Amino acid sequence: MSEPTSGPSLKVAIIGTGAIFKNHLEAYRALEHVEVVAVCDVNEELAVRTAQEHNIARAFGSTAALFEAAKDPADLGRLDIVSVCTPHPTHEAVVVEAAQAGVHVLCEKPLAITLESSQRIVDACRQHGVQLGVLFQRRFWPAAQRIKTLIDDGTIGQPILGHASVMLHREASYYAATPWRGSWATDGGGVLMTQAIHYIDLLQWFMGEVVEVHGHTNTFVHQEHMETEDSAVATLKFASGAMATLQASTAVTPGLGVQIRVTGTTGASVQLTEFPEGTEGRIDLLGTGGTIENAPTWPAEANPNTALSEINAALVPYHKLQVADFVNAVGAGT
Ligand SMILES: NC(=O)c1ccc[n+]([C@@H]2O[C@H](COP(=O)([O-])OP(=O)(O)OC[C@H]3O[C@@H](n4cnc5c(N)ncnc54)[C@H](O)[C@@H]3O)[C@@H](O)[C@H]2O)c1
């Protein structure tokens, strides 16, 4: 995951200067030959304040103004990459606009809130010859990479059973303070769309394509502020014939973190644990003849109700790895 070491700087703009903005800024700023030249937010005041605070040359109040300025060498001039850090249902319009402007796109998860919208995004990027990446930084956890290797090199055999347990805590204020969260129109889903998506992505990465899903959703605790689900269960069937179960909730107090387990045809299981939420995933390898590797125990002082800002801050190292990977792909044209 090395970055290009020569050639002109890649010019980046970050669109959406809310909670996850800083992860992208820090990730780009950790790289040589990459310059964050602009920010953009429909809340123009916020964009201007953010640019001043972080010493970024330009701030724009709309993507139209950003891409217009990028056309003009006497104005902002060439833009190579945009990071899209806006709420999910806005991703399609922003990514398509970037693609039409010939700018590569690294988009926050979820890519979109419907399959059709995702397809239109992929088609637009293909049509305009720009590269598209979607942020799933948990794939860059050492434990997740290790599980992938143990599956790929045959250590646990063919995956047959999987389980994801996503037992998280969110305060009512998490939904109340950010009005777009928790509505079908502006969030597109609840715990599945916003939190569990990272772990569903990992399950698919480990076990392959899902061909059948059965499930139930409900809103048990956060009804006052959300019309989407705070809890979900599902069974998944994969193209290989493997099967998995999923349990996900933001109604758990205190949060119990996340566990993902994959069992292979050798009978061995690999299990990844993220507890408290936002800490790096850790691995247990459970061999057929007993435990073959132990994870160290968690620190006793671990707080299961970590603040969201701390969770986002803990993700920065992995945003850095994925942003470096994307920048490298853009530089190398891969
Ligand atoms: N990878 C992760 O672990 C992770 C963590 C947190 C958030 N996210 C994702 O990042 C995205 C943003 O989440 P957030 O928590 O930062 O949200 P936020 O509400 O804190 O910030 C979103 C910002 O986008 C701006 N915005 C809205 N529409 C816009 C548009 N059309 N053009 C320009 N700006 C626009 C808003 O004014 C706001 O400032 C979401 O898709 C979310 O799922 C990912």
PDBQT file of the ligand as one rigid body, heavy atoms in Angstrom, charges set to zero:
ROOT
HETATM    1  N1  LIG A 401     -16.506   5.021   7.461  1.00  0.00    +0.000 N 
HETATM    2  C1  LIG A 401     -17.013   5.270   8.665  1.00  0.00    +0.000 C 
HETATM    3  O1  LIG A 401     -16.704   4.614   9.652  1.00  0.00    +0.000 OA
HETATM    4  C2  LIG A 401     -17.984   6.399   8.819  1.00  0.00    +0.000 A 
HETATM    5  C3  LIG A 401     -18.173   7.024  10.063  1.00  0.00    +0.000 A 
HETATM    6  C4  LIG A 401     -19.075   8.114  10.137  1.00  0.00    +0.000 A 
HETATM    7  C5  LIG A 401     -19.787   8.514   9.000  1.00  0.00    +0.000 A 
HETATM    8  N2  LIG A 401     -19.605   7.841   7.815  1.00  0.00    +0.000 N 
HETATM    9  C6  LIG A 401     -20.369   8.230   6.606  1.00  0.00    +0.000 C 
HETATM   10  O2  LIG A 401     -20.001   9.550   6.198  1.00  0.00    +0.000 OA
HETATM   11  C7  LIG A 401     -21.141  10.230   5.662  1.00  0.00    +0.000 C 
HETATM   12  C8  LIG A 401     -21.317  11.540   6.431  1.00  0.00    +0.000 C 
HETATM   13  O3  LIG A 401     -21.543  11.240   7.799  1.00  0.00    +0.000 OA
HETATM   14  P1  LIG A 401     -21.267  12.327   8.948  1.00  0.00    +0.000 P 
HETATM   15  O4  LIG A 401     -21.481  11.608  10.227  1.00  0.00    +0.000 OA
HETATM   16  O5  LIG A 401     -19.974  13.034   8.699  1.00  0.00    +0.000 OA
HETATM   17  O6  LIG A 401     -22.503  13.326   8.683  1.00  0.00    +0.000 OA
HETATM   18  P2  LIG A 401     -22.681  14.854   9.178  1.00  0.00    +0.000 P 
HETATM   19  O7  LIG A 401     -24.145  15.122   9.171  1.00  0.00    +0.000 OA
HETATM   20  O8  LIG A 401     -21.900  15.081  10.425  1.00  0.00    +0.000 OA
HETATM   21  O9  LIG A 401     -21.973  15.704   8.002  1.00  0.00    +0.000 OA
HETATM   22  C9  LIG A 401     -22.492  15.721   6.684  1.00  0.00    +0.000 C 
HETATM   23  C10 LIG A 401     -22.177  17.090   6.082  1.00  0.00    +0.000 C 
HETATM   24  O10 LIG A 401     -22.525  17.056   4.692  1.00  0.00    +0.000 OA
HETATM   25  C11 LIG A 401     -23.114  18.329   4.348  1.00  0.00    +0.000 C 
HETATM   26  N3  LIG A 401     -23.899  18.131   3.116  1.00  0.00    +0.000 N 
HETATM   27  C12 LIG A 401     -25.143  17.591   2.980  1.00  0.00    +0.000 A 
HETATM   28  N4  LIG A 401     -25.497  17.525   1.675  1.00  0.00    +0.000 NA
HETATM   29  C13 LIG A 401     -24.460  18.044   0.970  1.00  0.00    +0.000 A 
HETATM   30  C14 LIG A 401     -24.230  18.261  -0.431  1.00  0.00    +0.000 A 
HETATM   31  N5  LIG A 401     -25.125  17.894  -1.347  1.00  0.00    +0.000 N 
HETATM   32  N6  LIG A 401     -23.075  18.854  -0.795  1.00  0.00    +0.000 NA
HETATM   33  C15 LIG A 401     -22.138  19.247   0.131  1.00  0.00    +0.000 A 
HETATM   34  N7  LIG A 401     -22.318  19.060   1.459  1.00  0.00    +0.000 NA
HETATM   35  C16 LIG A 401     -23.449  18.463   1.870  1.00  0.00    +0.000 A 
HETATM   36  C17 LIG A 401     -23.913  18.714   5.579  1.00  0.00    +0.000 C 
HETATM   37  O11 LIG A 401     -24.175  20.110   5.606  1.00  0.00    +0.000 OA
HETATM   38  C18 LIG A 401     -22.987  18.236   6.710  1.00  0.00    +0.000 C 
HETATM   39  O12 LIG A 401     -22.117  19.269   7.150  1.00  0.00    +0.000 OA
HETATM   40  C19 LIG A 401     -22.335   9.267   5.802  1.00  0.00    +0.000 C 
HETATM   41  O13 LIG A 401     -22.566   8.614   4.571  1.00  0.00    +0.000 OA
HETATM   42  C20 LIG A 401     -21.873   8.276   6.860  1.00  0.00    +0.000 C 
HETATM   43  O14 LIG A 401     -22.423   6.976   6.714  1.00  0.00    +0.000 OA
HETATM   44  C21 LIG A 401     -18.715   6.830   7.718  1.00  0.00    +0.000 A 
ENDROOT
TORSDOF 0
